[in-house]
Amino acid sequence: MSQASEHSTALTAADINNPFYYQENFITVIKWVTEFHARLLLKAELELIDRFLTLPQQPQALLIRLLLRKGPLFRVAKLAYPEIDSVAASICALETDGWLTTEAVLGLENLANLFTKAELAALLDEDTAHNYSLAKHNKATFIAALSKQSGQFTAPEQVVSLGHHALFQRLRLMFFGTLRQDFSAFVTTELGHTRYEQVQLTTDTCAFQCRSDVDTYLYLDELSQNPEQACAAEMLAALKSQAAQSTSQWLTRKRSRLLFDLGVKSAREQQFLVSNEAFEHSTHPAARLRLTRSLERQGALEKAFELACADPLNLDEEVGFERLKVRVGKKISQNYATVVKAFSPPSFQLTLAPHDNSVEWAALEALQRLDDTSSYHYCENKLFCALFGLTFWPAIFAPIQGAFFHPFQRQPNDLYDANFYSRRREIIEQQFELLTQDPLRLLKRWDEKIGLSNPFVDWHSTDRTLITLALSCINTTQLIAIFRRMLSSLYNLRRGFPDLIAFNPTASTFQLIEVKSPTDKLQDHQRAWLQFFAEQKIKASVCHILYSG
C-alpha cells in the first residue's frame, strides 16, 4: 500500500463561532492538499507553503482574506475586517516577506476594474475633463477618454497585489480538480455545514498522476481564456497536440470540452473547417449532434445524413438524429420521411376549479379525492433518483481513478461520463444482485447514510416512509429495468419522470401520472420515458387539465 493510501480523509472543520474560522479551514485545506500531493510540488513550492503556514496569525488572516476574494489587486482603503486589529501593520508584514507588493503604477484595465466612474473622472486631464459629465456619460466613456491620455497611471491611492498567485492557483487546481471553483464559498460556508461520504483517496485514484498533468491543465485553462480573441486554427492545433501528451482521463475531458466550445464558436463564425475538425476530435456528449447540424448548415447533406444514421449515444442524439434524418432525407431523396410515428401515451382529462396551488398539486388533491384506495405523491424525478442513489451508493462513491479530488465532494467527477457504468460494472452488477435478493435492504442503507450528501438523494423531499412504500409496491424487475435505462445516459435520464406517483399498498401496485396544463405539452425526454414505461408494462399516463367556468 502506498503512503498516500493511508492518508485520512476525515478532516475537521473549524468552529463557526471562531472569528478566524475561515483561516483555520483554509489552513486545513492547504495542509491536506500539500500532504496528499507532495510529489507534485517542487521543493521551492513546499518551502514557500511552510513559510505561509508559519506566518503570524493576523498577517496570515489578512492574506487568506485576500486569497478568498477576486484579485489579484486590492485597494488598501477598502480592506477592513473586524478580527484584524491593524490592516496596515499586517500589510507591512506581508510586504516585507514578499506576500504582497504595492503597485505604484497601474495599467488602464486594472485601473478601470478597481475604481468607480467618479474616481476615473478625477484622473482626466484638466483640458479633457470639461468635455465629460458624470450624469451624462457612462464608465466606458471615461475609460476611453483615459486611454487617449496614457496606458499607465499613477495609482491614486495604495493598491497591493498578491504575490505567489500562481502557487495558490496550482494548489486550488490540485484540490478541486478545476479552476471554476474557488476557495471562498468552500472555506467560509460548505466546510463543516455539509456532511460528505468518506472516500478512501490514494495516489492511485488521483486524477493528476504527475506534475505535467497539472501543468497541462493549467495550459488548457489558459487556452480557454478570452476565446473571442484567440485564433481558432491555432487553438485547434494546440488542443490536438495536447492529445498525444497525456493519457489522463480528466485532461481528456477538459480538452474535449474546449474542443466542443471551439467548434460551437467557429461554427457560429462560419469557420467550418475548424468547427468540423473540433467536433470530430471532441468526445463531448453533444459534439456529434452539433457536427451533423453544422454539416446540414454547410450544405453537406449526404455526410450529415450518414452521420445521423450512427447508433445514438444518448437521448439527445436519438431525438436529434431522428429529426435530422427526416428533414435531410427529404432533400436528398433518401425516402426517410416515412418515420415511425411519435409514441402517443395513454391519457385522460381532469377538470379543475380555479386554484392557487401549482397545477401538479391541484391535480394530486383532485385525484386523491376520487381514489381512496391509493396514496398520491408529487415526486417528479426525486423518488426514482433517491432509489437509484441508495441502490448504487457503493458505486457512486467508489474510489475510481480521477473520480474524487478531495474529501468534500458531493459526487464523482465522471458521474455523467459515457463510461460511468463500464468503469464500475462489477460494483453496479453486485448492487443489482443485492436488490434482487432483498429490496428492503435499501432501508438499512437509508438509516446508515441519512444526511450524507448524494447527487441523487434529496433528504428534504424524500422520507423513509415513502421509500418503504415504493419498495413494497414497485416490482423489483421493473425497478431494475428503470435503473438500467438511467445508467445508459445518466445526464439525460435522471430527469423526465412523471410528476405524480400513486401507490396501492393493498394490491402492491403503482401508477405514474404526468400532469399537463392546457398550455403545456410533453417534452422529448418525458415522451421517451412514457414509451419505455409502456414497453415495460408499467402503468403511466398523461393527465390533461381542463378548467371549469
C-alpha positions in Angstrom: 0.0 0.0 0.0 1.4 3.4 -0.9 2.0 6.0 1.7 -0.8 8.2 0.3 -3.2 5.3 0.6 -3.1 5.7 4.4 -4.0 9.4 4.5 -7.2 10.1 6.4 -9.9 11.9 4.6 -11.8 12.8 7.8 -10.9 16.5 8.2 -12.4 18.6 10.9 -14.0 21.9 10.2 -13.4 24.9 12.4 -16.0 26.2 14.9 -18.1 28.8 13.1 -18.1 30.9 16.2 -14.4 31.4 16.0 -13.8 34.8 14.2 -10.8 33.2 12.5 -12.7 30.0 11.4 -12.1 30.8 7.7 -8.4 30.9 8.4 -8.5 27.6 10.2 -10.4 26.0 7.4 -8.1 27.4 4.8 -5.0 26.1 6.6 -6.7 22.7 6.9 -7.3 22.5 3.2 -3.7 23.7 2.3 -2.2 21.2 4.7 -4.3 18.4 3.2 -3.5 19.2 -0.4 0.2 19.7 0.3 0.5 16.4 2.1 -1.6 14.4 -0.4 0.0 15.9 -3.5 3.5 16.5 -2.1 5.0 14.5 -5.1 3.5 17.0 -7.5 5.1 20.1 -5.9 8.6 21.4 -6.3 10.9 21.8 -3.3 10.8 25.6 -3.6 7.0 25.4 -3.6 6.9 23.2 -0.4 9.3 25.6 1.3 7.0 28.6 0.3 4.0 26.8 1.7 5.9 26.2 5.0 6.6 29.9 5.2 2.9 30.6 4.6 1.9 28.2 7.4 4.2 29.9 9.9 3.1 33.5 9.3 1.8 35.3 12.4 -2.0 35.0 12.8 -3.0 38.5 11.8 -1.0 38.9 8.6 -1.8 35.3 7.7 -5.5 36.0 8.2 -5.4 39.1 6.0 -3.6 37.2 3.3 -6.2 34.5 3.4 -9.0 37.1 3.2 -7.4 38.4 0.0 -6.9 34.9 -1.4 -10.6 34.3 -0.9 -11.5 37.4 -2.9 -11.3 38.2 -6.5 -7.9 39.7 -7.1 -5.0 39.9 -7.5 -5.2 43.7 -7.0 -6.8 45.3 -4.0 -7.4 48.9 -2.7 -6.0 49.1 0.8 -8.5 51.7 1.8 -11.3 49.2 1.1 -9.8 46.5 3.3 -11.5 46.3 6.8 -12.1 43.1 8.8 -13.2 43.2 12.5 -11.0 40.4 13.6 -7.8 42.0 12.1 -6.6 44.7 14.5 -4.4 46.6 12.0 -4.7 46.1 8.3 -1.8 48.5 7.8 0.5 46.5 10.1 -0.4 43.2 8.5 0.2 44.6 5.0 3.6 45.9 6.1 4.5 42.4 7.5 3.3 40.7 4.3 5.2 43.1 2.1 8.4 42.5 4.0 8.0 38.8 3.4 7.0 39.1 -0.3 3.4 38.0 0.0 2.1 41.4 -1.1 3.5 44.2 -3.3 2.4 47.8 -3.5 1.7 48.8 -7.1 2.7 52.4 -7.7 1.7 52.3 -11.4 -1.5 50.7 -12.9 -2.5 49.9 -16.4 -5.8 51.2 -17.6 -7.6 47.8 -17.4 -6.6 47.3 -13.8 -7.4 51.0 -13.0 -10.9 50.5 -14.5 -11.5 47.3 -12.5 -10.6 48.9 -9.2 -12.1 52.4 -9.3 -15.5 53.9 -9.9 -16.6 56.2 -12.7 -16.3 59.3 -10.5 -12.8 58.3 -9.4 -11.8 57.7 -13.0 -13.2 61.1 -14.0 -10.9 62.8 -11.4 -7.9 61.4 -13.3 -8.7 63.1 -16.6 -6.5 66.0 -17.7 -8.0 69.4 -16.9 -8.4 70.2 -20.6 -10.3 67.0 -21.2 -12.4 66.8 -18.1 -14.8 69.6 -19.0 -15.9 67.6 -22.1 -17.5 64.9 -19.9 -20.3 64.8 -17.3 -20.8 62.1 -14.7 -24.5 62.4 -15.2 -24.5 62.0 -18.9 -21.6 59.6 -19.6 -21.0 56.0 -18.5 -17.9 54.4 -17.2 -16.8 53.1 -20.5 -16.8 56.6 -21.9 -14.4 57.8 -19.2 -12.2 54.7 -19.8 -12.0 55.5 -23.5 -11.1 59.1 -22.7 -8.3 58.0 -20.3 -6.9 55.6 -22.9 -6.1 58.7 -25.1 -4.0 60.2 -22.2 -1.8 57.2 -21.3 -1.5 53.5 -20.9 -0.1 53.7 -17.4 -1.3 55.7 -14.5 0.0 56.5 -11.0 -2.3 54.8 -8.5 -4.4 57.5 -6.8 -4.2 55.5 -3.6 -2.3 52.5 -2.2 -3.0 49.3 -4.2 -1.5 46.0 -3.3 -1.1 42.9 -5.4 -0.9 39.3 -4.3 2.5 37.6 -4.6 2.9 33.9 -5.4 -0.6 33.9 -7.0 0.5 31.0 -9.3 1.2 28.7 -6.4 -2.2 29.2 -4.8 -3.8 28.7 -8.2 -1.9 25.4 -8.6 -3.0 24.3 -5.1 -6.6 25.2 -5.8 -6.5 23.2 -9.0 -5.0 20.2 -7.3 -7.6 20.3 -4.6 -10.8 20.9 -6.6 -9.6 19.4 -9.9 -10.9 22.6 -11.7 -10.3 26.3 -11.6 -14.0 27.0 -12.0 -14.4 26.5 -8.2 -12.6 28.8 -5.7 -11.8 28.5 -2.0 -14.2 31.3 -0.9 -17.6 29.7 -0.6 -16.0 26.3 0.3 -13.9 27.6 3.2 -16.5 30.1 4.6 -19.7 28.1 4.0 -19.5 24.5 2.8 -16.8 23.1 5.0 -18.4 22.0 8.2 -22.0 22.6 7.1 -22.4 19.7 4.7 -21.7 16.0 5.5 -19.9 14.1 2.8 -19.3 10.4 2.2 -15.7 9.5 3.1 -14.0 8.1 0.0 -10.6 6.5 0.5 -8.2 8.6 -1.6 -4.8 7.3 -2.7 -2.1 8.3 -5.1 -3.5 5.6 -7.4 -7.0 7.2 -7.5 -5.7 10.7 -8.0 -6.6 12.3 -11.4 -3.2 14.1 -11.5 -0.6 11.3 -11.7 2.3 13.6 -12.3 3.2 17.3 -12.3 3.0 17.5 -16.0 -0.7 16.7 -15.7 -1.2 19.8 -13.6 0.9 21.8 -16.0 -1.2 20.6 -18.9 -4.5 21.5 -17.2 -3.1 25.0 -16.5 -2.1 25.3 -20.1 -5.5 24.2 -21.3 -7.2 26.7 -18.9 -5.0 29.4 -20.3 -6.1 28.5 -23.8 -9.8 28.8 -22.8 -9.3 32.4 -21.5 -10.5 35.1 -23.9 -11.7 32.7 -26.6 -13.1 35.6 -28.6 -9.5 36.9 -29.1 -7.9 33.5 -29.8 -7.1 32.3 -33.3 -9.4 29.4 -33.9 -7.0 27.4 -36.1 -4.0 27.9 -33.7 -6.2 26.9 -30.7 -7.3 23.8 -32.6 -3.7 22.8 -33.4 -2.7 23.3 -29.8 -5.6 21.2 -28.5 -4.8 18.4 -30.9 -1.1 18.4 -30.0 -2.1 18.0 -26.3 -4.0 14.8 -27.0 -0.7 12.9 -27.6 1.0 14.3 -24.5 -1.3 12.9 -21.8 -3.4 9.8 -21.2 -5.2 11.3 -18.2 -9.0 10.9 -18.5 -9.6 14.1 -16.5 -7.4 16.0 -19.0 -9.1 14.3 -21.9 -12.5 15.5 -20.6 -11.2 19.1 -20.2 -9.7 19.0 -23.7 -12.9 17.7 -25.2 -14.9 20.4 -23.6 -12.6 23.1 -25.0 -12.8 21.4 -28.5 -16.6 21.4 -28.2 -16.6 25.1 -27.2 -14.2 25.9 -30.1 -16.4 24.0 -32.5 -19.5 26.0 -31.4 -17.7 29.3 -31.7 -16.1 28.5 -35.1 -19.4 27.3 -36.5 -21.1 30.5 -35.4 -18.4 32.4 -37.2 -18.8 30.1 -40.2 -15.2 28.8 -39.9 -16.4 25.4 -40.8 -13.1 23.7 -41.4 -12.1 24.4 -37.8 -15.5 23.6 -36.4 -15.9 20.3 -38.2 -12.4 19.1 -37.0 -13.0 20.4 -33.5 -16.3 18.5 -33.2 -14.7 15.4 -34.7 -11.9 15.3 -32.1 -14.2 16.0 -29.2 -15.8 13.3 -27.1 -18.3 15.8 -25.6 -21.8 14.2 -25.4 -23.2 16.9 -27.8 -20.3 17.0 -30.2 -21.7 14.6 -32.8 -25.1 16.1 -32.9 -23.6 19.6 -33.2 -21.5 18.3 -36.1 -24.5 16.9 -38.0 -26.3 20.2 -37.7 -23.3 22.1 -38.7 -22.8 19.9 -41.8 -26.5 20.4 -42.7 -26.0 24.2 -42.4 -23.0 23.9 -44.7 -25.0 22.0 -47.3 -23.1 18.7 -46.8 -26.4 16.9 -46.6 -25.2 13.4 -47.5 -22.5 13.5 -44.9 -24.9 14.8 -42.3 -27.4 12.1 -43.1 -24.7 9.4 -42.9 -23.5 10.6 -39.5 -27.1 10.7 -38.2 -27.6 7.1 -39.1 -25.0 6.0 -36.5 -26.2 4.4 -33.3 -27.1 7.2 -30.9 -25.0 7.5 -27.7 -27.7 9.4 -25.7 -31.3 10.6 -25.7 -30.4 13.9 -27.2 -28.7 12.2 -30.1 -31.6 9.8 -30.5 -34.1 12.5 -30.9 -31.9 14.9 -32.8 -30.6 12.3 -35.3 -34.2 11.1 -36.0 -35.4 14.6 -36.7 -32.4 15.4 -38.9 -32.9 12.2 -40.9 -36.5 13.1 -41.6 -35.6 16.7 -42.5 -32.5 16.0 -44.6 -33.8 12.7 -46.1 -36.5 14.6 -48.0 -33.8 16.8 -49.6 -31.5 14.0 -50.8 -34.3 11.6 -51.8 -33.5 9.1 -49.1 -37.2 8.5 -48.6 -36.8 8.7 -44.8 -39.9 10.8 -44.4 -41.9 7.6 -43.5 -40.5 7.8 -40.0 -42.2 5.9 -37.2 -45.0 8.0 -35.7 -44.2 9.5 -32.3 -45.4 7.4 -29.4 -48.8 8.5 -28.1 -49.1 7.7 -24.4 -52.4 6.8 -22.6 -54.1 10.0 -21.4 -57.2 11.2 -19.6 -58.8 14.6 -18.8 -59.3 16.1 -15.4 -61.4 19.2 -14.8 -60.3 21.5 -12.0 -61.8 24.6 -10.5 -59.5 27.7 -10.3 -56.8 27.1 -7.7 -53.8 28.9 -6.0 -51.5 25.8 -6.0 -49.4 24.6 -8.8 -51.3 22.5 -11.3 -49.5 19.4 -10.1 -50.6 19.8 -6.5 -54.1 20.7 -7.6 -54.3 17.6 -9.8 -52.9 15.4 -6.9 -55.5 16.7 -4.5 -58.3 16.1 -7.0 -57.2 12.6 -7.9 -56.8 11.7 -4.2 -60.4 12.7 -3.6 -61.5 10.5 -6.4 -59.4 7.4 -5.4 -59.4 6.3 -1.7 -57.6 3.1 -2.5 -54.3 4.7 -3.4 -52.0 7.4 -1.9 -50.8 10.0 -4.4 -47.4 11.7 -4.2 -45.8 14.6 -6.1 -42.3 13.3 -6.7 -41.4 14.0 -10.3 -37.7 12.9 -10.6 -36.9 12.8 -6.9 -38.2 9.4 -5.8 -36.6 7.2 -8.6 -33.4 9.2 -8.3 -33.4 8.6 -4.5 -33.9 4.9 -5.0 -31.1 4.9 -7.6 -28.8 6.8 -5.3 -29.4 4.4 -2.4 -29.1 1.3 -4.6 -25.8 2.4 -6.2 -24.3 4.2 -3.3 -21.1 2.0 -3.2 -20.7 2.6 -7.0 -21.2 6.3 -6.9 -18.6 6.7 -4.1 -16.2 4.0 -5.4 -12.5 5.2 -5.3 -12.1 5.2 -9.1 -9.1 7.0 -10.5 -9.9 10.6 -11.2 -13.4 10.4 -9.7 -12.6 12.3 -6.5 -10.1 15.0 -5.8 -10.7 15.8 -2.2 -12.8 14.6 0.8 -15.6 17.1 0.3 -17.2 16.1 -3.0 -20.9 15.6 -3.4 -20.4 13.4 -6.5 -17.7 11.8 -8.6 -16.3 13.9 -11.4 -17.2 11.3 -14.1 -20.8 10.9 -12.9 -22.2 11.9 -16.3 -19.5 10.4 -18.5 -20.5 7.8 -21.0 -18.2 5.3 -19.3 -19.6 5.8 -15.8 -21.1 2.3 -15.9 -18.2 0.5 -17.6 -15.7 1.8 -15.0 -17.9 0.4 -12.2 -19.5 -2.5 -13.9 -18.6 -5.1 -11.2 -19.9 -2.9 -8.3 -23.1 -1.9 -10.1 -24.0 -5.5 -11.1 -23.3 -6.6 -7.5 -25.8 -4.0 -6.3 -28.4 -5.2 -8.9 -28.0 -8.7 -7.4 -28.4 -7.5 -3.9 -31.5 -5.5 -4.9 -33.0 -8.7 -6.4 -32.3 -10.7 -3.2 -33.8 -8.1 -0.8 -35.1 -4.7 -2.0 -35.8 -3.7 1.6 -32.1 -3.7 2.4 -32.2 -0.1 1.0 -33.9 0.9 4.2 -30.8 -0.1 6.1 -28.7 2.0 3.8 -31.1 4.9 4.3 -30.6 4.6 8.1 -26.8 4.4 7.7 -26.4 7.2 5.2 -29.2 9.7 6.1 -28.0 13.3 5.8 -24.8 12.5 3.8 -24.5 14.4 0.5 -25.5 12.3 -2.5 -26.2 13.7 -6.0 -29.4 11.7 -6.3 -30.9 11.8 -2.9 -32.8 14.8 -1.7 -33.2 14.1 2.0 -35.6 17.0 2.4 -38.2 15.9 -0.2 -38.0 12.2 0.3 -38.5 10.3 3.6 -38.2 6.7 4.8 -42.0 6.2 4.7 -42.1 7.0 1.0 -39.1 4.8 0.3 -40.7 1.9 2.2 -44.0 2.4 0.3 -42.2 2.5 -3.1 -40.2 -0.7 -2.3 -43.4 -2.6 -1.3 -45.3 -1.5 -4.4 -42.8 -1.3 -7.3 -41.9 -4.7 -8.8 -38.1 -5.3 -8.5 -37.9 -6.4 -12.1 -39.4 -3.1 -13.2 -37.2 -1.1 -10.9 -34.1 -2.8 -12.3 -35.3 -2.0 -15.8 -35.7 1.7 -14.9 -32.2 1.8 -13.3 -30.6 0.1 -16.3 -32.1 2.7 -18.6 -30.9 5.5 -16.3 -27.4 4.1 -16.4 -27.4 4.2 -20.2 -27.3 8.1 -20.0 -27.4 9.4 -16.5 -27.3 13.1 -17.5 -30.3 12.8 -19.7 -32.3 10.1 -18.0 -32.2 11.3 -14.4 -35.0 13.6 -15.4 -38.3 13.3 -17.3 -40.1 11.1 -14.8 -43.9 11.8 -14.5 -45.0 14.3 -11.9 -47.2 12.1 -9.7 -46.9 8.5 -8.4 -49.9 6.7 -6.9 -49.3 3.6 -4.7 -51.9 1.0 -3.9 -50.4 -0.9 -0.9 -53.3 -3.4 -0.8 -52.6 -4.6 -4.4 -48.9 -3.8 -4.2 -49.1 -1.8 -7.4 -48.3 1.7 -8.6 -49.0 4.1 -11.5 -47.3 7.2 -12.8 -49.1 10.3 -14.0 -47.7 13.3 -15.9 -49.8 16.4 -15.4 -50.1 18.9 -18.3 -51.9 22.2 -18.1 -53.8 23.4 -21.2 -50.8 25.4 -22.4 -48.2 22.7 -21.7 -47.0 19.8 -23.9 -44.8 16.7 -23.5 -41.1 17.2 -23.8 -39.0 14.7 -25.7 -37.4 13.2 -22.6 -40.9 12.9 -21.0 -42.3 11.1 -24.0 -39.3 8.8 -24.1 -39.9 7.7 -20.5 -43.6 7.2 -21.1 -42.8 5.0 -24.1 -40.3 3.0 -22.0 -42.9 2.5 -19.3 -45.4 1.2 -21.8 -42.8 -1.3 -23.1 -42.2 -2.5 -19.5 -45.9 -2.8 -18.8 -45.7 -0.1 -16.2 -48.9 1.9 -15.9 -48.2 5.5 -16.9 -50.5 8.1 -18.4 -50.8 11.8 -19.1 -53.4 13.9 -17.2 -54.6 16.8 -19.4 -56.1 19.5 -17.2 -59.2 21.4 -18.1 -60.6 24.3 -16.1 -64.3 24.8 -15.2 -66.0 28.2 -15.6 
